[in-house]
Amino acid sequence: MSQLNIHVTPHFEKDLNKFMKIRHIQTKSEAIRLAIKEGIQHTVSQTKRIDFSDWLGLGLEVPTNKKTKFSSDDDLWR
């Protein structure tokens, strides 16, 4: 197992101590490992695959403007 050194704010340390008391954890390192593990599990379980397949063809459903200023796309560049 590799070692990781971190600097924590007083606010984080206070919250970590509360977490340790609630969960009956003896060491800060174990508390941090558990908190990170649970955070990762929560994030992974909440992540959904984004599917844009419902968007296919939506542009074709929009009505076209019948009263255009130009008769074709070529007229735009003249």
TIFI-531310 format. One line per 2 residues: for each residue z negated, y negated, x negated of C-alpha. Coordinates in steps of 0.001 Angstrom, whole numbers. Last residue first. Example, Ala and Ser with C-alpha at 12.3 -4.5 7.8 and 13.67 -1.06 7.14 Angstrom:
<marvos>
-7140,1060,-13670 | -7800,4500,-12300
</marvos>
This chain:
<marvos>
53223,-37067,24454 | 50442,-34637,23558
48969,-34102,27028 | 52429,-33577,28465
52642,-30245,26628 | 49686,-28927,28632
51778,-29236,31787 | 52338,-31542,34777
49823,-34090,33564 | 47624,-36357,35661
46326,-33354,37654 | 45949,-33297,41425
45622,-29541,42106 | 42425,-29131,40074
41744,-25423,39666 | 39019,-23612,41566
36491,-21800,39383 | 36641,-18024,39853
38809,-17496,36775 | 36126,-18955,34529
33679,-16309,35739 | 35960,-13513,34517
33449,-11942,32157 | 29998,-13494,32633
28469,-10248,33897 | 29239,-8700,30493
26860,-11140,28813 | 24189,-8574,28019
21199,-9581,25915 | 19183,-6573,24793
15566,-6997,25802 | 12600,-7800,23581
9217,-7510,25317 | 8350,-4138,23729
9263,-5411,20268 | 7135,-8535,20636
4108,-6637,21924 | 4369,-3993,19197
4676,-6715,16547 | 1621,-8549,17859
-370,-5305,18033 | 451,-4489,14406
-293,-8055,13285 | -3675,-8063,15026
-4547,-4613,13656 | -3644,-5505,10068
-5528,-8821,10347 | -8641,-7080,11690
-8457,-4399,8989 | -8232,-7051,6275
-11059,-9041,7812 | -13405,-6078,7581
-15945,-4549,9984 | -14062,-4403,13273
-16078,-4187,16482 | -13097,-5219,18668
-14830,-8217,20256 | -16695,-9116,17066
-13593,-8843,14866 | -11498,-10889,17293
-14169,-13614,17330 | -14169,-13602,13511
-10381,-13894,13501 | -10553,-16854,15878
-12945,-18643,13499 | -10763,-17718,10514
-7692,-19107,12264 | -9475,-22402,13006
-10733,-22632,9409 | -7147,-22268,8217
-6048,-19156,6400 | -4634,-18681,2919
-2897,-15383,2381 | -2795,-12748,-355
-796,-9596,304 | -1416,-6357,-1547
934,-3399,-1412 | 0,0,0
</marvos>
